[in-house]
Amino acid sequence: MLRWLRNNLGTLLLAFFLAVTVWVAAVSQADPIMEQDFPQPIEISYLGLTEGMLILGQPPKTTSVTIRAPESIWRYLAVEDIHIEANLSGLDAGAYRLKLIPRLDIMSARVTGIDPASVTITLELSTSKMVDVNVVTFDQPALGFQAEEPIAQPKQVNVVGPASVVEQVYELRAEISLTNRRESIDQQVPLIPLDREGNKVEGVQISLEQVRVTVQIKLGDFYRLVSVIPIIKGRDTMEELGHYRVTNITYTPREVIVSSSDREALDALPVFVETIPFDISDQTTDVERRLPLNLPVGVYLIGEQSVLVRVTIEPVVESITVTREIEIQGLGPELYAITSPSTVDIILTGPAATLDALRPEDVRVVVDLRDYGIGKHPTEPQVLILPTDLQFEAPIPSIIEVEITSSPPSTPIPTP
C-alpha cells in the first residue's frame, strides 16, 4: 500500500490540484470576483493620539478605496464595513506623513487601493489660556434712549488648542446690535476668537461657546415716554342716525417720546398725551388721518411729528318688509289679466341709510305675460330693485296665479 502511494503520489496531487481548479472555476463563474471603486468616500480615523498632543489644522477627513470581492458581497457591502485608520501612537510634536491602513469587517473582501494612500499631519502640544471677553455693540438705541456699558458674564473664557494657534488669540468678541432698541438686553451671545488685527482664529476650542451679555437701556434725562390717546369726535352724532357705526379705531405709534429742556415740565405731564380732535360725524367709509399731538409749550415730540389714526366705519345693516302691487307687462291686445294675489311682500336687507331713503318706485314687482294666452297660468313674479346695495329673497308668495280673459274683469259693486 505504501509502495503504491509512493508510486502514485504525483498523480494524486495532480488530481487534487485539478479538482480544486475546477471547483474554483465553477464558483467564480457562479459568483464572479469584482474589483472596483467603492461609490462612497470612507472616513479616516486618527487613532492613538498621545495625551497632550493636538493635530494642527484640519487633516483630511475622507479617502476613496478600491475593493476586490465576489459579486454577492458587493450587493450588501456598506460603508460601515470599511475602516481606514491613521496610527498616531507614540508620535511627538512634528510633521508626519502617515500611511493609511485599511480594515474590512468582511473576510471575503479586501482593499486593493486607497486614494490618497497617506496623509500629512502636524502635531503640536496642546495648551490653554484665559482670554478676555470683549462686547462690541453696533448702531444706536431708539432716539431719546441711551445705552450703558455692556456687561459680559463671565468676563474671561478658557481657550484650548495647539500652542502656536492659542498664542494668536487676543480676544473673544461678543457682538450685539442696539438698533432702535428701547428695552434693556439680557441674552446669550456667541463668542468669536480674534487676533490683534481683528481676524478670526481657526483651530481652537472655547470652553464656553456663548456668554450672557446685559446692556441697560433707558431714556435720557430730558426725555419721557408717554402713551397716545386719539381724540375722535362726532361718533355719537353719526351712530345716533342709525346708518353707520364705528367698528374699530387703531393708531400708531401708541407711545411717543417727548423732550423738553425743562425737566419740571416733563414731570408735570400726565402719562398720556392727546391728539387734536378728529371729527368723523360726516364719514361713511373707512378713513385715516395723520393727527398732530396737543403738547404744552416747550415740550416737543421726538421722531415722527404726527400719529396715524385709522377709523373703521361700517354701514348699519337692517331688514324691512315692503308690499308692492304686481305690475302687468307684455299682455297681448284685447286681453285682460287678473293676478291672485294682487300684491306680494318683499324682505329687503341692506344699509339702513339706503332703506331709509327708499322710494316706492325703487322697488317694483312685474310679471311678463308675453306669449301667454287665455286661461289661468302660475307665474313667478320678477322683483326689480334700483339700489344695488340691497339684497332680497324671493317674494312672498313666490308663485302667483294670472288669469287672462278676452273680456274686462267685472267691477265689484260696493255694498250699501
NUPARO-119251 format. One record per residue (C-alpha): residue in one letter; z, x, y. Coordinates in steps of 0.2 Angstrom, whole numbers. Each point is the difference from the previous one (the first is absolute). Example, Ala and Ser with C-alpha at 12.3 -4.5 7.8 and 13.67 -1.06 7.14 Angstrom:
2
FIVEX r    pz    px    py
FIVEX A    39    62   -22
FIVEX S    -3     6    17
***
This chain:
416
FIVEX r    pz    px    py
FIVEX M     0     0     0
FIVEX L     5    14    12
FIVEX R   -16     9    -5
FIVEX W   -10   -15     4
FIVEX L     8    -2    17
FIVEX R    -3    18     4
FIVEX N   -19    -2    -5
FIVEX N    -2   -16    10
FIVEX L    11     2    15
FIVEX G   -15     4    11
FIVEX T    -8   -16    -5
FIVEX L    15   -10     2
FIVEX L     3     6    18
FIVEX L   -18    -3     4
FIVEX A     2   -18    -6
FIVEX F    15    -3    10
FIVEX F    -8     7    16
FIVEX L   -15   -11    -3
FIVEX A    11   -15    -3
FIVEX V    10     3    16
FIVEX T   -16     3    10
FIVEX V    -7   -17    -7
FIVEX W    16    -9     5
FIVEX V     0     8    17
FIVEX A   -18    -5     3
FIVEX A     4   -18    -6
FIVEX V    15    -2    12
FIVEX S   -10     8    14
FIVEX Q   -14   -12    -2
FIVEX A    12   -15    -1
FIVEX D    11     6    15
FIVEX P   -10    13     9
FIVEX I     9    14    11
FIVEX M    -3    -2    19
FIVEX E     3    13    13
FIVEX Q     0    -7    18
FIVEX D     9     0    16
FIVEX F    15   -12     1
FIVEX P    -5   -13    14
FIVEX Q    17     1     9
FIVEX P     8    15     9
FIVEX I    16     6    -9
FIVEX E    16     3    10
FIVEX I     7    18     0
FIVEX S    18     2    -4
FIVEX Y     9    15     7
FIVEX L    14     5   -12
FIVEX G    14    12     0
FIVEX L     2     3    19
FIVEX T    15    11     3
FIVEX E    15    -7     9
FIVEX G    -1     4    18
FIVEX M   -18     2     0
FIVEX L   -14   -11     8
FIVEX I   -18    -1    -1
FIVEX L    -8     3    17
FIVEX G   -12   -12     6
FIVEX Q    -9   -13   -11
FIVEX P    -6     7   -16
FIVEX P   -14    -8   -10
FIVEX K     5   -17    -7
FIVEX T   -13    -3   -13
FIVEX T   -13     8   -11
FIVEX S   -15    -6   -10
FIVEX V    -1     3   -19
FIVEX T   -13     1   -14
FIVEX I     6    -7   -17
FIVEX R    -7     1   -18
FIVEX A     5   -14   -11
FIVEX P    -7   -12   -13
FIVEX E    -8   -16     8
FIVEX S    14   -11    -7
FIVEX I    12    10    10
FIVEX W   -10    -1    16
FIVEX R     1   -19    -1
FIVEX Y    19     0     3
FIVEX L     3    17     8
FIVEX A    10    -3    16
FIVEX V     5    10    15
FIVEX E    18    -1    -6
FIVEX D    -4    10   -16
FIVEX I    -6    15    10
FIVEX H    11    13     8
FIVEX I    -4    15    11
FIVEX E    14    12     4
FIVEX A     3    15    12
FIVEX N    15    10    -6
FIVEX L    11     7    14
FIVEX S    14     6   -10
FIVEX G     8    16     6
FIVEX L   -11     2    15
FIVEX D     7     7    16
FIVEX A    -6    -1    18
FIVEX G   -19     5     1
FIVEX A   -18    -6    -3
FIVEX Y    -6    -4   -17
FIVEX R   -15    -5    -9
FIVEX L     5   -10   -15
FIVEX K   -10    -5   -15
FIVEX L     1   -19    -4
FIVEX I     6    -4   -18
FIVEX P    -7   -16    -8
FIVEX R    10   -11   -12
FIVEX L    -6   -15    -9
FIVEX D    11   -14    -9
FIVEX I   -14    -3   -13
FIVEX M    -2    13   -13
FIVEX S   -18    -3    -4
FIVEX A    -6     3    18
FIVEX R     0    17    10
FIVEX V    -4     5    17
FIVEX T   -15    12     1
FIVEX G    -1     2    19
FIVEX I    10    -2    16
FIVEX D    -7     0    17
FIVEX P     8     9    10
FIVEX A     8    10   -15
FIVEX S    13     8    12
FIVEX V     9    -3    16
FIVEX T     6    11    14
FIVEX I    18    -3     7
FIVEX T    12     8    11
FIVEX L    19    -1    -3
FIVEX E    13     2    13
FIVEX L    19    -1     0
FIVEX S     6   -17     6
FIVEX T    11     0    15
FIVEX S     7   -14    12
FIVEX K     7    -2    17
FIVEX M     7   -13    12
FIVEX V   -13    -5    13
FIVEX D     4   -10    16
FIVEX V    -7   -18     2
FIVEX N   -10    -2    16
FIVEX V    -3   -19     5
FIVEX V   -16    -1    11
FIVEX T    -3   -17     9
FIVEX F   -17    -6     6
FIVEX D    -4   -11    15
FIVEX Q    12   -10    10
FIVEX P    11   -16    -2
FIVEX A    -5   -16     8
FIVEX L     0     1    19
FIVEX G    18    -1     7
FIVEX F     7     7   -16
FIVEX Q     6    17    -3
FIVEX A     3    10   -16
FIVEX E    15    11    -4
FIVEX E    -2    17   -10
FIVEX P    -4    -4   -18
FIVEX I    13     4   -13
FIVEX A    -4     6   -18
FIVEX Q    12    -1   -15
FIVEX P     1    13    -7
FIVEX K    -5    12    13
FIVEX Q    -4    14   -13
FIVEX V    -9    -2   -17
FIVEX N    -2    13   -14
FIVEX V   -18     7    -3
FIVEX V    -4     8   -17
FIVEX G   -15     9    -5
FIVEX P    -8    18    -2
FIVEX A     9    12    11
FIVEX S   -16     4    10
FIVEX V    -4   -18     3
FIVEX V    18    -6     4
FIVEX E     1    14    13
FIVEX Q   -14    -8    10
FIVEX V     9   -17     2
FIVEX Y     7    -1    18
FIVEX E     4   -18     1
FIVEX L     0   -17    -9
FIVEX R    -8   -12    12
FIVEX A     4   -19     1
FIVEX E   -13    -9    10
FIVEX I     4   -17     7
FIVEX S   -10   -11    13
FIVEX L     9    -9    15
FIVEX T   -15   -10     5
FIVEX N     5   -15    10
FIVEX R    17    -1    -9
FIVEX R    14   -11     7
FIVEX E    12     2   -15
FIVEX S     9    15    -6
FIVEX I    -7     9   -16
FIVEX D    10     3   -16
FIVEX Q   -12     5   -14
FIVEX Q    -5    12   -13
FIVEX V   -13    13     5
FIVEX P    -9    12   -11
FIVEX L     1    19     3
FIVEX I   -14    12     3
FIVEX P     3    19    -3
FIVEX L    -8    10    14
FIVEX D    -2    18     5
FIVEX R     3     7    18
FIVEX E   -18    -5     5
FIVEX G     2   -18    -5
FIVEX N   -10     2   -16
FIVEX K     5    -9   -16
FIVEX V     7    11   -14
FIVEX E    -6    -4   -17
FIVEX G     9     5   -16
FIVEX V    18    -4     3
FIVEX Q    12   -13    -6
FIVEX I    12    -9    12
FIVEX S    16    -6    -7
FIVEX L    -1   -16    11
FIVEX E   -17    -7     3
FIVEX Q     6   -12    14
FIVEX V    14     0    12
FIVEX R     9   -14    10
FIVEX V    -6     1    18
FIVEX T     9   -11    14
FIVEX V    -6    -2    18
FIVEX Q    10   -11    12
FIVEX I   -12    -9    11
FIVEX K     7   -10    15
FIVEX L    -5    -7    17
FIVEX G     1    11    15
FIVEX D    14    -2    13
FIVEX F   -11   -10    12
FIVEX Y    -8   -11   -13
FIVEX R     5   -16    -8
FIVEX L    -7   -11   -14
FIVEX V     0   -18     3
FIVEX S    -7   -16    -9
FIVEX V   -14   -10     7
FIVEX I     0   -19     2
FIVEX P   -16    -9     5
FIVEX I     2   -14    12
FIVEX I   -11   -15    -5
FIVEX K    -1   -15    11
FIVEX G    -9   -17    -2
FIVEX R     3    -1   -18
FIVEX D    11   -16     2
FIVEX T   -13    -8    11
FIVEX M   -14     4   -12
FIVEX E     9    -7   -16
FIVEX E     7   -15     9
FIVEX L   -18    -7     1
FIVEX G    -1     1   -19
FIVEX H   -17     8    -1
FIVEX Y     4    19    -3
FIVEX R    15    10    -5
FIVEX V     5    18    -1
FIVEX T     1     7   -17
FIVEX N     4    18     3
FIVEX I     4    13    14
FIVEX T    -2    18    -4
FIVEX Y     1    15    12
FIVEX T    -1    19     0
FIVEX P     9    11     3
FIVEX R    16    -9    -4
FIVEX E    10    14     8
FIVEX V    -4    11    15
FIVEX I     7    16     8
FIVEX V     5    -1    18
FIVEX S     5    14    12
FIVEX S     9     2    16
FIVEX S     7    14    10
FIVEX D    15   -11     3
FIVEX R    10     0   -16
FIVEX E    11   -14     6
FIVEX A   -15   -11     2
FIVEX L    -5     3   -18
FIVEX D    18    -4    -6
FIVEX A     0   -16    10
FIVEX L   -16    -6    -9
FIVEX P     3   -13   -14
FIVEX V    -6     4   -17
FIVEX F   -16    -9     3
FIVEX V   -13    -2    14
FIVEX E   -12   -14     3
FIVEX T   -18    -2     3
FIVEX I    -7    -9    15
FIVEX P    -3   -19    -5
FIVEX F   -15    -5    -9
FIVEX D    -5   -18     2
FIVEX I    -9    -8   -15
FIVEX S     1   -18     5
FIVEX D   -19    -2     1
FIVEX Q    -4    11   -15
FIVEX T    -9    -8   -15
FIVEX T    -4    15   -11
FIVEX D     8    16    -5
FIVEX V     3    11    15
FIVEX E     6    18     4
FIVEX R     5     9    16
FIVEX R     6    16     6
FIVEX L    16    -3    10
FIVEX P     9    12    11
FIVEX L    19     1    -1
FIVEX N    12    -6    13
FIVEX L    10    16     3
FIVEX P    13     3    14
FIVEX V    -5    12    15
FIVEX G     1    18    -5
FIVEX V    -2    -3   -19
FIVEX Y   -16     4    -8
FIVEX L    -9    -3   -16
FIVEX I    -5    15   -11
FIVEX G   -17    -1    -9
FIVEX E   -10   -15     0
FIVEX Q     3   -10    16
FIVEX S    -1   -18    -8
FIVEX V     4   -10   -15
FIVEX L   -13    -8   -11
FIVEX V     5   -18    -3
FIVEX R    -9   -11   -13
FIVEX V     2   -19     0
FIVEX T    -6   -10   -15
FIVEX I    -5   -18     5
FIVEX E    -5   -13   -13
FIVEX P    -6   -18     3
FIVEX V    12   -13    -5
FIVEX V    -8    -9   -15
FIVEX E     2   -19    -2
FIVEX S    -7   -15    -9
FIVEX I    -5   -17     6
FIVEX T    -8   -15    -7
FIVEX V   -14    -9    10
FIVEX T    -9   -16    -4
FIVEX R   -19    -1     3
FIVEX E   -12   -15    -2
FIVEX I   -15     4   -11
FIVEX E   -16     3     9
FIVEX I   -17    -6    -8
FIVEX Q   -15    12     0
FIVEX G   -18    -1    -7
FIVEX L     0   -18    -4
FIVEX G   -17    -7    -3
FIVEX P    -8   -13    12
FIVEX E     5   -19    -2
FIVEX L    15     6   -11
FIVEX Y    18    -3     3
FIVEX A    15     9    -7
FIVEX I    19    -3    -2
FIVEX T    12    13    -5
FIVEX S    16    -3   -10
FIVEX P    12     5     7
FIVEX S    -7     2    18
FIVEX T    12    14     4
FIVEX V     6    16    -9
FIVEX D    15    12     3
FIVEX I    -2    18     3
FIVEX I    14    13    -1
FIVEX L    -4    14    12
FIVEX T     9    17    -1
FIVEX G    -1    14    14
FIVEX P     7     7    16
FIVEX A    11   -12     9
FIVEX A   -10     4    16
FIVEX T   -16    -6    -8
FIVEX L     8   -16    -7
FIVEX D     8    -4    17
FIVEX A   -17     1     9
FIVEX L   -10    -9   -14
FIVEX R   -11   -14     7
FIVEX P    -6   -16   -10
FIVEX E   -18     7     0
FIVEX D     5    17    -7
FIVEX V     3    -8   -17
FIVEX R   -13   -12    -8
FIVEX V    -3    -8   -17
FIVEX V   -18    -5    -5
FIVEX V    -9    -6   -15
FIVEX D   -19     4    -1
FIVEX L    -9   -15    -8
FIVEX R   -17     7     1
FIVEX D   -10    -5   -16
FIVEX Y    13   -13    -5
FIVEX G    -6   -18    -3
FIVEX I     8   -17    -1
FIVEX G    16    -1   -11
FIVEX K    17     8    -1
FIVEX H     1    19    -1
FIVEX P    16    11    -2
FIVEX T    -2    14    13
FIVEX E     9    16     6
FIVEX P     3    -1    18
FIVEX Q    -3    17    10
FIVEX V    13     6    12
FIVEX L    -7     9    16
FIVEX I    12    10    10
FIVEX L    -4    10    16
FIVEX P    15    12     1
FIVEX T    -3    14   -12
FIVEX D    18     5    -2
FIVEX L     5   -16    -9
FIVEX Q     1    -3   -18
FIVEX F    -1   -17   -10
FIVEX E     1    -7   -17
FIVEX A   -12   -14    -6
FIVEX P     2   -16     9
FIVEX I    11   -14    -6
FIVEX P    -8    -8    -9
FIVEX S   -12    13    -5
FIVEX I   -13   -13    -8
FIVEX I    -4   -16    10
FIVEX E   -11   -15    -5
FIVEX V   -16    -4    11
FIVEX E    -8   -17    -2
FIVEX I   -18    -1     7
FIVEX T    -8   -17     4
FIVEX S   -16    -6     8
FIVEX S    10   -13    10
FIVEX P    13     4    13
FIVEX P    18    -2    -5
FIVEX S     9   -16     4
FIVEX T    11     0    15
FIVEX P    18    -5    -5
FIVEX I     6   -16     9
FIVEX P    16     2     9
FIVEX T    14   -11    -6
FIVEX P     6   -12    13
***
